[in-house]
Amino acid sequence: MNGSAVKAHTIAPGRPGAPLVLFAHGMEGHWKSWTPLAAHLDQGYRIVSLELPWKAGNDFRWRNRSFGKWLGDGLDMVGARPDVLVAHSFGANAALDLMCALDPRVGSSVALFCPFYRLPRYEVTWRMFERSRETFTAHVGEGVRARLGKRAASLDPEVVDGMVKIALNRAGPLGFAAVFDRYAASADLQLGNVEIPTKVLVGGLDPTLPAESARVLADAMPGATLHTLDRGDHFFHVRYARYAAAEVTGLVEDVRTLPKVGELR
């Protein structure tokens, strides 16, 4: 498997010289999952969504290569550095991998929706493994329901449960193993390298990144700020798309007004 496992989908072509907003989905996600958020952005922006190898229904052969490198392939495809790289969950940690390595391809700023982070003082134990597996299982189910949106209420609960079961079997132990491996490794990220404007965006109801972990993660990055939506869950970028879009727009406006390199301040 090579870079052809990554595709770039244009949601809005943008006007000449427009800001570029680039999306990266999470584990078992879909590039179209960003369309509710994108609908609330200025349609004059150039908006592109990446289809990454950890998409729904993948075969997990991509695990033999760094997930940051896969995201790098997508960044190369776009042909320009994004004004804002917007990434969710597993995709957010792929972005963090590149950010901590000072990879310039991530662009001018980053919005990290619901990343995961292990506090260095927490040892990797079987209890952590089991609790993480339970959270992963719950997230797969919530992901199905978030994608269904208002349709979920009109469907027979048994139908929805069946869809969740299919999604869980599809993700399987390999999906969880990939997520847990990156969660365990996240304690070693060189977060102090991250000086570009970064928003860490978390849901108050999301167990993936508890309040203390979120604060430590954001505080460790000199360019980062923490933003919490108290009523949000792991998929609040879908369920509260207007709020999420406002956060992204704020980053676009901020980086577009920053002085360019070499410009007088």
Backbone as CSV, one residue per row, in Angstrom:
resi,resn,N_x,N_y,N_z,CA_x,CA_y,CA_z,C_x,C_y,C_z
1,MET,0.855,-1.188,0.000,0.000,0.000,0.000,0.890,1.236,0.000
2,ASN,0.563,2.215,-0.821,1.372,3.422,-0.924,0.495,4.652,-0.763
3,GLY,1.021,5.797,-1.185,0.300,7.052,-1.030,-1.039,7.091,-1.719
4,SER,-1.297,6.131,-2.646,-2.593,6.105,-3.316,-3.717,5.776,-2.345
5,ALA,-3.359,5.322,-1.119,-4.369,5.047,-0.107,-4.965,6.325,0.446
6,VAL,-4.382,7.457,0.110,-4.865,8.757,0.551,-5.459,9.487,-0.648
7,LYS,-6.616,10.115,-0.440,-7.244,10.908,-1.490,-7.635,12.260,-0.923
8,ALA,-7.709,13.243,-1.783,-8.126,14.591,-1.381,-9.411,14.945,-2.119
9,HIS,-10.438,15.337,-1.387,-11.740,15.684,-1.956,-11.999,17.172,-1.747
10,THR,-12.282,17.876,-2.809,-12.579,19.302,-2.724,-14.047,19.517,-2.379
11,ILE,-14.295,20.167,-1.249,-15.658,20.508,-0.850,-16.057,21.859,-1.430
12,ALA,-15.126,22.805,-1.451,-15.351,24.111,-2.067,-14.045,24.561,-2.708
13,PRO,-14.068,24.952,-3.992,-12.825,25.316,-4.686,-12.234,26.632,-4.206
14,GLY,-13.082,27.523,-3.682,-12.581,28.791,-3.154,-12.298,29.823,-4.230
15,ARG,-12.266,31.058,-3.800,-11.919,32.144,-4.708,-10.396,32.253,-4.794
16,PRO,-9.860,32.940,-5.801,-8.402,33.085,-5.922,-7.796,33.702,-4.666
17,GLY,-6.740,33.065,-4.182,-6.063,33.565,-2.996,-6.794,33.305,-1.695
18,ALA,-7.822,32.472,-1.748,-8.638,32.212,-0.561,-7.873,31.399,0.471
19,PRO,-8.255,31.515,1.750,-7.679,30.654,2.775,-7.972,29.187,2.464
20,LEU,-7.031,28.324,2.797,-7.197,26.888,2.607,-7.470,26.240,3.959
21,VAL,-8.606,25.564,4.068,-8.956,24.790,5.251,-8.943,23.321,4.851
22,LEU,-8.152,22.535,5.567,-7.955,21.129,5.221,-8.406,20.249,6.379
23,PHE,-9.222,19.230,6.088,-9.785,18.365,7.111,-9.142,16.977,7.091
24,ALA,-8.976,16.397,8.291,-8.471,15.029,8.440,-9.356,14.295,9.448
25,HIS,-9.971,13.195,9.024,-10.914,12.466,9.866,-10.209,11.498,10.822
26,GLY,-11.013,10.938,11.741,-10.488,10.009,12.728,-10.634,8.555,12.302
27,MET,-10.298,7.654,13.243,-10.374,6.220,12.988,-11.789,5.798,12.619
28,GLU,-11.914,4.997,11.554,-13.199,4.529,11.055,-14.117,5.689,10.674
29,GLY,-13.512,6.823,10.320,-14.275,7.991,9.913,-14.437,8.059,8.407
30,HIS,-14.893,9.205,7.934,-15.170,9.389,6.512,-14.908,10.845,6.166
31,TRP,-14.392,11.083,4.995,-14.091,12.463,4.616,-15.354,13.321,4.575
32,LYS,-16.505,12.697,4.312,-17.753,13.456,4.252,-18.257,13.872,5.638
33,SER,-17.658,13.323,6.693,-18.103,13.678,8.041,-17.898,15.155,8.352
34,TRP,-17.072,15.827,7.554,-16.795,17.250,7.781,-17.780,18.164,7.063
35,THR,-18.672,17.609,6.249,-19.545,18.489,5.466,-20.484,19.350,6.314
36,PRO,-21.015,18.863,7.463,-21.841,19.768,8.272,-21.056,20.987,8.762
37,LEU,-19.819,20.768,9.210,-18.989,21.888,9.649,-18.657,22.799,8.474
38,ALA,-18.245,22.195,7.360,-17.853,22.982,6.187,-18.985,23.860,5.680
39,ALA,-20.221,23.417,5.866,-21.373,24.190,5.393,-21.505,25.526,6.116
40,HIS,-20.909,25.628,7.304,-20.985,26.860,8.085,-19.753,27.751,7.907
41,LEU,-18.834,27.346,7.039,-17.669,28.170,6.744,-17.954,29.087,5.565
42,ASP,-17.167,30.110,5.426,-17.234,30.982,4.256,-16.979,30.128,3.015
43,GLN,-17.943,30.066,2.117,-17.808,29.220,0.932,-16.849,29.808,-0.090
44,GLY,-16.290,30.973,0.226,-15.198,31.496,-0.572,-13.873,30.880,-0.211
45,TYR,-13.814,30.185,0.950,-12.599,29.465,1.331,-12.371,28.295,0.373
46,ARG,-11.130,27.904,0.235,-10.835,26.623,-0.409,-10.914,25.571,0.691
47,ILE,-11.822,24.608,0.536,-12.079,23.615,1.573,-11.838,22.222,0.993
48,VAL,-10.921,21.492,1.599,-10.541,20.167,1.109,-10.591,19.180,2.275
49,SER,-11.125,17.999,2.029,-11.201,16.954,3.046,-10.412,15.731,2.582
50,LEU,-9.530,15.252,3.427,-8.709,14.094,3.086,-9.432,12.786,3.393
51,GLU,-9.242,11.821,2.541,-9.685,10.451,2.784,-8.442,9.661,3.146
52,LEU,-8.341,9.269,4.407,-7.117,8.668,4.938,-7.262,7.155,5.069
53,PRO,-6.151,6.417,5.143,-6.257,4.952,5.090,-6.971,4.327,6.283
54,TRP,-7.144,5.083,7.396,-7.892,4.547,8.538,-9.389,4.848,8.433
55,LYS,-9.861,5.097,7.220,-11.286,5.359,6.975,-12.119,4.130,7.318
56,ALA,-13.431,4.327,7.373,-14.348,3.223,7.649,-14.202,2.133,6.594
57,GLY,-14.105,0.879,7.054,-14.026,-0.240,6.139,-12.641,-0.546,5.614
58,ASN,-11.600,0.020,6.221,-10.239,-0.234,5.739,-9.753,-1.620,6.162
59,ASP,-8.623,-2.046,5.588,-8.107,-3.382,5.894,-6.946,-3.363,6.891
60,PHE,-6.579,-2.175,7.379,-5.564,-1.980,8.409,-4.139,-2.341,7.980
61,ARG,-3.924,-2.545,6.701,-2.554,-2.779,6.261,-1.690,-1.544,6.423
62,TRP,-2.314,-0.384,6.526,-1.584,0.867,6.695,-0.828,0.922,8.013
63,ARG,-1.119,0.039,8.966,-0.504,0.092,10.294,0.992,-0.162,10.271
64,ASN,1.509,-0.676,9.164,2.950,-0.932,9.073,3.759,0.329,8.803
65,ARG,3.080,1.465,8.692,3.750,2.724,8.387,3.252,3.799,9.348
66,SER,4.094,4.768,9.676,3.720,5.838,10.590,2.450,6.540,10.124
67,PHE,1.525,6.747,11.059,0.284,7.422,10.680,0.536,8.882,10.336
68,GLY,1.571,9.481,10.912,1.928,10.840,10.529,2.366,10.925,9.079
69,LYS,3.038,9.882,8.597,3.473,9.875,7.197,2.281,9.787,6.250
70,TRP,1.245,9.044,6.651,0.051,8.983,5.804,-0.596,10.366,5.691
71,LEU,-0.685,11.054,6.822,-1.236,12.406,6.781,-0.349,13.310,5.947
72,GLY,0.965,13.124,6.048,1.897,13.895,5.221,1.651,13.692,3.741
73,ASP,1.304,12.459,3.353,0.968,12.194,1.949,-0.218,13.055,1.512
74,GLY,-1.216,13.143,2.387,-2.387,13.955,2.060,-2.045,15.426,1.945
75,LEU,-1.208,15.921,2.845,-0.784,17.316,2.786,-0.027,17.609,1.493
76,ASP,0.780,16.652,1.052,1.508,16.820,-0.214,0.554,16.886,-1.403
77,MET,-0.522,16.116,-1.342,-1.466,16.074,-2.455,-2.137,17.419,-2.712
78,VAL,-2.373,18.159,-1.648,-3.143,19.397,-1.766,-2.364,20.461,-2.524
79,GLY,-1.046,20.415,-2.444,-0.227,21.336,-3.222,-0.055,22.712,-2.616
80,ALA,-0.518,22.901,-1.397,-0.361,24.187,-0.708,-0.457,23.923,0.789
81,ARG,0.175,24.777,1.561,0.108,24.628,3.005,-1.198,25.231,3.513
82,PRO,-1.924,24.500,4.340,-3.222,25.010,4.807,-3.084,26.197,5.752
83,ASP,-4.055,27.078,5.675,-4.159,28.123,6.694,-4.575,27.494,8.008
84,VAL,-5.497,26.521,7.915,-5.898,25.765,9.099,-6.013,24.287,8.734
85,LEU,-5.290,23.457,9.449,-5.462,22.010,9.370,-6.409,21.626,10.498
86,VAL,-7.536,21.023,10.135,-8.562,20.644,11.108,-8.582,19.115,11.178
87,ALA,-8.346,18.568,12.359,-8.228,17.122,12.469,-8.976,16.612,13.690
88,HIS,-9.519,15.391,13.568,-10.341,14.811,14.629,-9.745,13.510,15.138
89,SER,-9.686,13.356,16.463,-9.371,12.105,17.134,-8.068,11.483,16.624
90,PHE,-8.115,10.314,16.002,-6.896,9.670,15.504,-6.191,10.567,14.486
91,GLY,-6.972,11.264,13.669,-6.383,12.213,12.726,-5.719,13.371,13.439
92,ALA,-6.294,13.797,14.583,-5.689,14.873,15.369,-4.342,14.435,15.920
93,ASN,-4.235,13.171,16.339,-2.950,12.703,16.841,-1.934,12.504,15.728
94,ALA,-2.406,12.198,14.526,-1.497,12.174,13.378,-0.944,13.569,13.124
95,ALA,-1.821,14.574,13.245,-1.373,15.961,13.093,-0.372,16.323,14.180
96,LEU,-0.649,15.925,15.427,0.282,16.196,16.519,1.651,15.582,16.258
97,ASP,1.655,14.395,15.682,2.911,13.724,15.352,3.764,14.600,14.438
98,LEU,3.134,15.179,13.414,3.860,16.052,12.485,4.206,17.392,13.127
99,MET,3.302,17.929,13.916,3.533,19.218,14.561,4.740,19.159,15.496
100,CYS,4.818,18.096,16.278,5.926,17.959,17.222,7.252,17.729,16.508
101,ALA,7.186,17.202,15.288,8.392,17.015,14.473,8.740,18.261,13.670
102,LEU,7.975,19.347,13.890,8.180,20.624,13.195,8.061,20.471,11.687
103,ASP,7.148,19.619,11.253,6.916,19.423,9.823,6.172,20.652,9.281
104,PRO,6.764,21.389,8.346,6.125,22.622,7.863,4.849,22.393,7.071
105,ARG,4.601,21.155,6.647,3.437,20.890,5.814,2.122,21.054,6.560
106,VAL,2.147,21.076,7.896,0.891,21.229,8.633,0.299,22.617,8.429
107,GLY,1.110,23.581,8.002,0.596,24.890,7.660,0.664,25.903,8.780
108,SER,-0.218,26.893,8.715,-0.133,28.063,9.597,-0.743,27.852,10.966
109,SER,-1.766,27.014,11.061,-2.438,26.789,12.344,-3.167,25.461,12.292
110,VAL,-3.548,24.984,13.482,-4.181,23.664,13.574,-5.324,23.710,14.584
111,ALA,-6.436,23.059,14.231,-7.552,22.840,15.155,-7.628,21.343,15.429
112,LEU,-7.383,20.968,16.671,-7.377,19.564,17.077,-8.668,19.250,17.817
113,PHE,-9.573,18.531,17.160,-10.827,18.148,17.782,-10.668,16.786,18.461
114,CYS,-10.842,16.769,19.768,-10.874,15.524,20.543,-9.657,14.625,20.314
115,PRO,-8.453,15.173,20.468,-7.280,14.298,20.408,-7.230,13.419,21.654
116,PHE,-6.309,12.467,21.697,-6.131,11.705,22.929,-4.704,11.906,23.417
117,TYR,-4.562,11.874,24.738,-3.263,12.162,25.334,-3.144,11.439,26.676
118,ARG,-2.061,10.689,26.825,-1.781,9.998,28.082,-0.854,10.853,28.926
119,LEU,-1.315,11.221,30.099,-0.441,11.948,31.008,0.774,11.082,31.334
120,PRO,1.979,11.644,31.268,3.190,10.835,31.478,3.218,10.073,32.806
121,ARG,2.522,10.578,33.811,2.563,9.890,35.111,1.686,8.637,35.136
122,TYR,0.841,8.471,34.120,-0.026,7.299,34.073,0.682,6.141,33.378
123,GLU,0.933,5.087,34.113,1.564,3.912,33.529,0.562,3.152,32.660
124,VAL,1.090,2.496,31.648,0.241,1.665,30.794,0.003,0.347,31.511
125,THR,-1.249,0.101,31.869,-1.623,-1.090,32.627,-2.769,-1.819,31.930
126,TRP,-3.055,-3.028,32.421,-4.186,-3.773,31.875,-5.494,-3.039,32.146
127,ARG,-5.580,-2.385,33.308,-6.801,-1.626,33.617,-6.986,-0.493,32.617
128,MET,-5.893,0.209,32.292,-5.972,1.269,31.280,-6.392,0.689,29.938
129,PHE,-5.833,-0.473,29.609,-6.162,-1.135,28.346,-7.658,-1.440,28.275
130,GLU,-8.210,-2.012,29.341,-9.619,-2.386,29.341,-10.525,-1.168,29.303
131,ARG,-10.180,-0.141,30.072,-11.003,1.070,30.059,-10.954,1.741,28.685
132,SER,-9.792,1.719,28.057,-9.656,2.305,26.723,-10.472,1.519,25.704
133,ARG,-10.505,0.193,25.868,-11.295,-0.630,24.944,-12.777,-0.309,25.087
134,GLU,-13.241,-0.116,26.317,-14.639,0.238,26.537,-14.967,1.591,25.903
135,THR,-14.049,2.537,26.043,-14.264,3.859,25.445,-14.284,3.767,23.932
136,PHE,-13.378,2.968,23.370,-13.325,2.795,21.914,-14.637,2.207,21.404
137,THR,-15.151,1.193,22.105,-16.416,0.575,21.712,-17.553,1.592,21.732
138,ALA,-17.592,2.402,22.788,-18.633,3.421,22.890,-18.504,4.447,21.772
139,HIS,-17.273,4.832,21.434,-17.052,5.831,20.393,-17.499,5.335,19.022
140,VAL,-17.253,4.050,18.745,-17.690,3.512,17.450,-19.200,3.631,17.331
141,GLY,-19.901,3.295,18.411,-21.359,3.418,18.401,-21.811,4.851,18.247
142,GLU,-21.179,5.767,18.980,-21.543,7.176,18.878,-21.227,7.729,17.491
143,GLY,-20.169,7.220,16.885,-19.818,7.665,15.533,-20.904,7.308,14.535
144,VAL,-21.447,6.095,14.667,-22.550,5.671,13.790,-23.746,6.585,13.986
145,ARG,-24.094,6.857,15.236,-25.261,7.693,15.524,-25.054,9.140,15.076
146,ALA,-23.829,9.631,15.225,-23.544,11.002,14.783,-23.682,11.125,13.277
147,ARG,-23.222,10.108,12.551,-23.336,10.151,11.086,-24.792,10.066,10.638
148,LEU,-25.593,9.323,11.383,-27.021,9.217,11.045,-27.751,10.524,11.301
149,GLY,-27.290,11.272,12.298,-27.919,12.544,12.620,-29.376,12.366,13.007
150,LYS,-30.237,13.209,12.463,-31.668,13.167,12.808,-32.333,11.880,12.332
151,ARG,-31.731,11.202,11.366,-32.307,9.938,10.874,-32.370,8.890,11.973
152,ALA,-31.428,8.955,12.924,-31.347,7.933,13.974,-32.649,7.837,14.758
153,ALA,-33.306,8.993,14.997,-34.542,9.007,15.780,-35.697,8.323,15.051
154,SER,-35.635,8.286,13.721,-36.731,7.701,12.941,-36.522,6.219,12.638
155,LEU,-35.363,5.694,12.992,-35.073,4.292,12.721,-35.405,3.420,13.921
156,ASP,-35.740,2.172,13.632,-35.958,1.200,14.696,-34.662,1.054,15.492
157,PRO,-34.722,1.132,16.829,-33.504,0.995,17.640,-32.707,-0.266,17.327
158,GLU,-33.408,-1.358,16.973,-32.699,-2.588,16.639,-31.906,-2.440,15.352
159,VAL,-32.419,-1.630,14.432,-31.685,-1.373,13.188,-30.405,-0.602,13.487
160,VAL,-30.539,0.423,14.337,-29.358,1.214,14.712,-28.348,0.335,15.446
161,ASP,-28.831,-0.496,16.373,-27.934,-1.400,17.101,-27.217,-2.343,16.143
162,GLY,-27.930,-2.799,15.106,-27.311,-3.667,14.107,-26.216,-2.951,13.342
163,MET,-26.452,-1.688,13.021,-25.445,-0.898,12.324,-24.205,-0.696,13.193
164,VAL,-24.445,-0.462,14.482,-23.327,-0.302,15.417,-22.519,-1.598,15.504
165,LYS,-23.219,-2.734,15.569,-22.532,-4.026,15.654,-21.668,-4.268,14.421
166,ILE,-22.193,-3.925,13.252,-21.415,-4.080,12.014,-20.162,-3.203,12.059
167,ALA,-20.339,-1.955,12.524,-19.200,-1.038,12.601,-18.151,-1.541,13.578
168,LEU,-18.591,-2.097,14.716,-17.643,-2.626,15.698,-16.881,-3.829,15.153
169,ASN,-17.595,-4.720,14.469,-16.924,-5.874,13.890,-15.949,-5.455,12.798
170,ARG,-16.301,-4.396,12.081,-15.438,-3.906,11.006,-14.161,-3.289,11.588
171,ALA,-14.306,-2.512,12.637,-13.124,-1.905,13.270,-12.278,-2.972,13.931
172,GLY,-12.938,-3.854,14.687,-12.272,-5.001,15.268,-11.105,-4.667,16.179
173,PRO,-10.373,-5.704,16.592,-9.237,-5.501,17.489,-8.097,-4.706,16.860
174,LEU,-7.962,-4.776,15.531,-6.880,-4.022,14.901,-7.111,-2.522,14.992
175,GLY,-8.366,-2.110,14.857,-8.673,-0.695,14.999,-8.366,-0.204,16.396
176,PHE,-8.821,-0.979,17.398,-8.539,-0.586,18.771,-7.045,-0.600,19.054
177,ALA,-6.343,-1.642,18.576,-4.900,-1.744,18.835,-4.157,-0.532,18.282
178,ALA,-4.564,-0.063,17.097,-3.905,1.098,16.496,-4.129,2.343,17.350
179,VAL,-5.354,2.528,17.830,-5.665,3.692,18.656,-4.940,3.613,19.994
180,PHE,-4.985,2.452,20.634,-4.349,2.326,21.941,-2.837,2.518,21.852
181,ASP,-2.242,2.008,20.806,-0.797,2.180,20.622,-0.427,3.657,20.550
182,ARG,-1.216,4.434,19.802,-0.913,5.859,19.681,-1.238,6.603,20.973
183,TYR,-2.266,6.168,21.688,-2.568,6.770,22.980,-1.407,6.538,23.945
184,ALA,-0.917,5.315,24.007,0.190,5.005,24.908,1.425,5.828,24.560
185,ALA,1.682,6.005,23.268,2.875,6.730,22.824,2.746,8.239,22.972
186,SER,1.519,8.732,23.133,1.318,10.190,23.149,2.012,10.876,24.313
187,ALA,2.298,10.154,25.385,2.981,10.757,26.529,4.392,11.207,26.180
188,ASP,4.943,10.684,25.097,6.317,11.007,24.711,6.404,12.084,23.629
189,LEU,5.275,12.655,23.233,5.299,13.699,22.210,6.090,14.915,22.685
190,GLN,6.856,15.510,21.788,7.651,16.704,22.101,6.781,17.939,21.926
191,LEU,5.845,18.100,22.838,4.831,19.143,22.715,5.409,20.550,22.786
192,GLY,6.528,20.701,23.448,7.152,22.015,23.555,7.612,22.587,22.230
193,ASN,7.659,21.744,21.191,8.052,22.221,19.859,6.937,22.980,19.152
194,VAL,5.710,22.829,19.627,4.551,23.346,18.889,4.307,24.813,19.247
195,GLU,4.718,25.685,18.336,4.552,27.120,18.554,3.528,27.754,17.626
196,ILE,3.073,27.035,16.610,2.079,27.613,15.706,0.740,27.704,16.430
197,PRO,-0.124,28.656,16.054,-1.431,28.772,16.698,-2.212,27.463,16.603
198,THR,-2.623,26.964,17.755,-3.297,25.669,17.834,-4.462,25.758,18.809
199,LYS,-5.604,25.243,18.393,-6.744,25.126,19.305,-6.940,23.650,19.634
200,VAL,-6.954,23.340,20.922,-7.328,22.011,21.381,-8.799,22.091,21.757
201,LEU,-9.649,21.423,20.984,-11.101,21.535,21.121,-11.666,20.229,21.656
202,VAL,-12.255,20.289,22.842,-12.720,19.063,23.484,-14.160,19.211,23.932
203,GLY,-14.820,18.050,24.063,-16.178,18.009,24.581,-16.159,17.656,26.052
204,GLY,-16.922,18.374,26.844,-16.958,18.112,28.272,-17.495,16.742,28.627
205,LEU,-18.237,16.103,27.704,-18.811,14.782,27.941,-17.992,13.670,27.292
206,ASP,-16.829,13.999,26.779,-15.989,13.035,26.071,-14.943,12.462,27.027
207,PRO,-15.014,11.149,27.337,-14.034,10.560,28.253,-12.650,10.379,27.647
208,THR,-12.523,10.588,26.332,-11.237,10.406,25.671,-10.165,11.331,26.241
209,LEU,-10.542,12.577,26.502,-9.581,13.553,26.984,-10.184,14.277,28.186
210,PRO,-10.004,13.721,29.387,-10.534,14.374,30.593,-9.961,15.775,30.763
211,ALA,-10.630,16.564,31.602,-10.286,17.979,31.756,-8.816,18.184,32.100
212,GLU,-8.278,17.400,33.037,-6.876,17.586,33.427,-5.935,17.268,32.272
213,SER,-6.196,16.171,31.573,-5.347,15.789,30.444,-5.397,16.838,29.347
214,ALA,-6.590,17.371,29.096,-6.750,18.404,28.076,-5.948,19.645,28.436
215,ARG,-6.017,20.038,29.700,-5.306,21.236,30.150,-3.788,21.041,30.049
216,VAL,-3.304,19.885,30.488,-1.866,19.609,30.423,-1.388,19.584,28.980
217,LEU,-2.170,18.940,28.109,-1.818,18.878,26.690,-1.706,20.269,26.096
218,ALA,-2.712,21.100,26.313,-2.708,22.446,25.738,-1.600,23.305,26.348
219,ASP,-1.418,23.210,27.662,-0.398,24.029,28.326,1.018,23.669,27.883
220,ALA,1.209,22.422,27.470,2.552,21.982,27.066,2.961,22.505,25.696
221,MET,1.991,23.005,24.923,2.287,23.544,23.591,2.249,25.073,23.664
222,PRO,3.387,25.735,23.439,3.438,27.203,23.579,2.412,27.944,22.728
223,GLY,2.019,27.382,21.601,1.090,28.079,20.718,-0.356,27.677,20.895
224,ALA,-0.658,26.871,21.920,-1.990,26.273,22.014,-2.884,26.947,23.037
225,THR,-4.190,26.884,22.759,-5.218,27.291,23.711,-6.251,26.173,23.785
226,LEU,-6.890,26.061,24.943,-7.872,25.013,25.167,-9.274,25.594,25.082
227,HIS,-10.148,24.906,24.345,-11.536,25.329,24.192,-12.426,24.120,24.475
228,THR,-13.319,24.254,25.449,-14.175,23.140,25.857,-15.645,23.475,25.650
229,LEU,-16.347,22.583,24.966,-17.800,22.688,24.842,-18.395,21.727,25.872
230,ASP,-18.925,22.272,26.955,-19.353,21.440,28.080,-20.332,20.356,27.674
231,ARG,-21.238,20.655,26.759,-22.267,19.679,26.366,-21.815,18.784,25.213
232,GLY,-20.585,18.948,24.781,-20.102,18.207,23.619,-19.566,16.827,23.954
233,ASP,-19.701,15.884,23.001,-19.125,14.555,23.146,-17.971,14.399,22.157
234,HIS,-17.604,13.176,21.849,-16.447,12.939,20.981,-16.711,13.378,19.539
235,PHE,-17.960,13.563,19.189,-18.316,13.929,17.817,-19.032,15.276,17.765
236,PHE,-18.655,16.186,18.650,-19.368,17.464,18.677,-19.072,18.316,17.448
237,HIS,-18.005,17.982,16.705,-17.757,18.721,15.463,-18.853,18.430,14.429
238,VAL,-19.568,17.319,14.610,-20.710,16.981,13.754,-22.006,17.477,14.385
239,ARG,-22.188,17.188,15.658,-23.452,17.510,16.335,-23.600,19.009,16.600
240,TYR,-22.494,19.702,16.790,-22.516,21.149,17.022,-21.643,21.818,15.959
241,ALA,-22.013,21.562,14.723,-21.185,21.985,13.593,-21.024,23.499,13.521
242,ARG,-22.068,24.239,13.870,-21.979,25.706,13.790,-20.943,26.239,14.787
243,TYR,-20.973,25.703,16.005,-19.981,26.094,17.011,-18.570,25.737,16.539
244,ALA,-18.414,24.510,16.036,-17.102,24.054,15.583,-16.593,24.917,14.433
245,ALA,-17.489,25.275,13.521,-17.096,26.102,12.384,-16.647,27.490,12.839
246,ALA,-17.302,28.025,13.859,-16.907,29.338,14.373,-15.491,29.298,14.936
247,GLU,-15.134,28.194,15.577,-13.777,28.041,16.105,-12.750,27.982,14.968
248,VAL,-13.090,27.274,13.918,-12.190,27.184,12.767,-12.067,28.542,12.077
249,THR,-13.191,29.230,11.903,-13.164,30.553,11.282,-12.296,31.515,12.088
250,GLY,-12.371,31.408,13.404,-11.539,32.257,14.240,-10.059,32.050,13.988
251,LEU,-9.665,30.810,13.786,-8.260,30.526,13.464,-7.877,31.098,12.108
252,VAL,-8.751,30.937,11.121,-8.475,31.489,9.790,-8.236,32.991,9.889
253,GLU,-9.121,33.674,10.589,-9.000,35.133,10.710,-7.738,35.523,11.468
254,ASP,-7.393,34.745,12.487,-6.195,35.055,13.269,-4.931,34.923,12.434
255,VAL,-4.801,33.804,11.712,-3.553,33.580,10.978,-3.455,34.496,9.759
256,ARG,-4.592,34.910,9.217,-4.563,35.813,8.065,-4.148,37.230,8.458
257,THR,-4.237,37.560,9.744,-3.839,38.901,10.191,-2.461,38.916,10.833
258,LEU,-1.839,37.720,10.983,-0.488,37.683,11.545,0.512,38.268,10.559
259,PRO,1.546,38.969,11.029,2.586,39.477,10.133,3.300,38.336,9.424
260,LYS,3.640,38.526,8.172,4.386,37.533,7.434,5.843,37.548,7.896
261,VAL,6.534,36.441,7.604,7.935,36.358,7.958,8.716,37.498,7.299
262,GLY,9.479,38.216,8.074,10.261,39.314,7.537,9.514,40.630,7.489
263,GLU,8.209,40.598,7.785,7.412,41.823,7.732,7.624,42.622,9.027
264,LEU,7.646,43.936,8.914,7.832,44.789,10.076,6.663,44.613,11.031
265,ARG,6.968,44.617,12.302,5.936,44.476,13.325,5.774,45.778,14.068
